[in-house]
Amino acid sequence: MQQARMLNGYSPIFSQFGEDVFASDVVQMCIDVIATECSKLQPKHIRIDNDGMQHIVKGSINRLFKFAPNELMTTRDFLEKVIWLLYTNYNSFIYPMYVIKDDGRGNKTREYTGFYPLNPTVVTFLQDKTNKLFMEMSFGNGDKYTLAYSDVIHLRKKFSGNDIMGGGALGTPDNKALLKVLSINDALMQGLEKGMKASLQVRGIIKVNTMLESDDQKEERERFEQKMADSKSGIVPIDLKSDYIPIEANPKLIDKDTLEFLDRKVLRHYGVSAAILSGDFNDEQYQAFYEKTLEPILISLGQAFSKTIFTPRELDVGNEIVFYQKEMMYLSTKAKMDLLKTAGEQGLLSDNQKLALLGYPPIPGGEKRTMSLNYIDVNLANAYQMSKKNIGTDGGGQNEQE
């Protein structure tokens, strides 16, 4: 193999860098909110038929996605790890492990045994004589492994200047703009800390108007400190040979608006509002957070997993990985009741779906749907209306009331 050649002229060798920004508590809180929300996703292997209906496929993929994609992580842990790696390195690699099996009809199929997030320190892209792309990954313990790029799920953030990797032109996180804001914020916070300490340090100078030896100076200082300790009125008496010169401590503290302005710049960088960060948000604020920040991640996850896991033929017949966000959707109690009223009256929700929306478990027979025609079974609504119509037209002048 030889190094793959990129159209932009850069050698495709990438190393992780840019962890400086994670010294900021605001940065860590922003990423933690995004990763925590994404950990609520429910990945599913589905197949879409010709009528556009989705069917859950029974197989190894859904078995792994249900509880534990690998032996070290639950599904929630797995998703949180993937998102943290994505925001830390602007690239996230997942290796789907599988074994080849014969289905008994001569067809070879993949049975997946685990999905593993990878955290290489250096990635070198190689290509063979047929121009097939490979990844040589070096890890922290010194091990190196070479895998076909088509066998690795690759998620990218800010995919711009580089042909393969997310981030800047070198395939590493480009945090220059963010680091400027964080450095200013850090300088202000250090100034605030020093200002507070300065206000609690030396408050004055005692000037002794005579020449004293070292031992005499020490004795005079101790005598003055004793007077301060003994004073209950806050007034310290001194004699004619001593003068007390107070030092005015007036530290300049940073105003609230400046600090909030810097925090908002960091929050906007990650697409997280102050309300989302504090957890004190309403429906509209969460919906904006979902559409701006979370939804692009959902789309990227589904497309990257589907592209790698399935062959072109399997994709053609409707196989797909979908990350359902049911647990991620936030609705207030009033919004839930409005949704139940509107969707329930149209017969769009089953009884179990209504219970799930309110946080209750399903009940036997709860798959039945009712609508607002005296809340009868949806399947009987058309027959009921037709029978009413026949009474009005076939009765020889009898009205519909009869």
C-alpha positions, 0 to 999 in steps of 0.5 A: 500500500501507499499513502492515499493522495488527497485532492487538497494536497494534504497528506492524510495523516491525522492526530488528535489535538485541541483538548485545551477547550475542555478545560472550560466548564461551560464547554464540558456542560454543553457537550454533556447536555448534547451527549445525554440527550442523544443517549436517549435515542433508540436505534432500530434496524427496519425494512421499508416495504413498497407501500412505505410501511416500516417493519422491525427486522428480527436479527442480530442488529436489533438484539445488540441495539436493544440493551448492549451493543458490546460487552462493555457498554449499554446502549445508552453508554454506547451512544453517549461515548460516540457523541463525546468522541465526535465533539472531542475529535470532530470525528468518531469511528465505530467498528461493527464486528461480525461473522460470515454465515451461510444461510443454507441456500448458498448465500453469505450473510453477516451476523453482527456480534458487537459495535465498538467505538474507537479512539485512535490517536493517529489515523493514516489513510492508505490505498492499494493498487485498486485505489481501495481505501484503508485506515491504519489506526494507532492507539495509545498503547502502541498497537496498530491495526489496518481496516478497510475504510468501508468497514468502519462507521465514520461520523464527522463534525464540521466536515469542510476543508478536508476530503475525509476527516471532519474539523479543519484542513488537517482533519483535527478540531479547529478551535481557534475562534473558541479558544479566543473566547475561552482565553478571555473568559479565563483571564477575567475569571483569574482577575476576579479571583485575584481581586477577591483575594486582594480585598482580604489581604493587607489592610494598612501599614503601621509607621513607627516614627523611631529607629528600631532594631529588628527585635524591637520592630517585631515586638512593636508589631506584635504589640499592635496586633495584640491591640487589634485582637483586644479591640471590641469597638473596632477602634485601635489606640496607638501612641504618639510614636506610631502612625497607622496608614490605611490601604484602600482595597478597591478591586475592579470586578467584571460586570455581570453583562460581560461575563454573560456575553462570553458564556453566550458566545460559547453556548452559541458555538455548541447550539445550546441555550442557557435554558437547556443548560439549566434544565429550565426550558419550555416546549418551544425552547427544546424544539429549537434545540432539537431542530438546530443541534440534535436533529442533524446528529440523528440524520448523520447517525442513521445514514452513517450506520446504514451506509456501512452495515448494509450492502447496496442491494440490502439498501435497495430493498429497504433496509435501514438503521433509524435512531428513533427519538421518542424518549427525547421528545419533550412535551409539557402536561398541557401540550400532551393533553392537547395532543391526546385530544387532537390525535385521539379524536382523529383515531391516530393513536391507539390506547397504548400509545396514549398511555405511553404519552402519559408515562403509563405502561400498556394494557391488554387489548390496548392496540385498539384505536378509537375516534370521536364518533362516540369513541367507537372502534375505528373499524366500525365507524364506516359501517355505522355511518353507512347504516345511518345513511341507508335508514334515511334513504330507504325508509320511504320518507322516514327521516334520519332521526328515525 
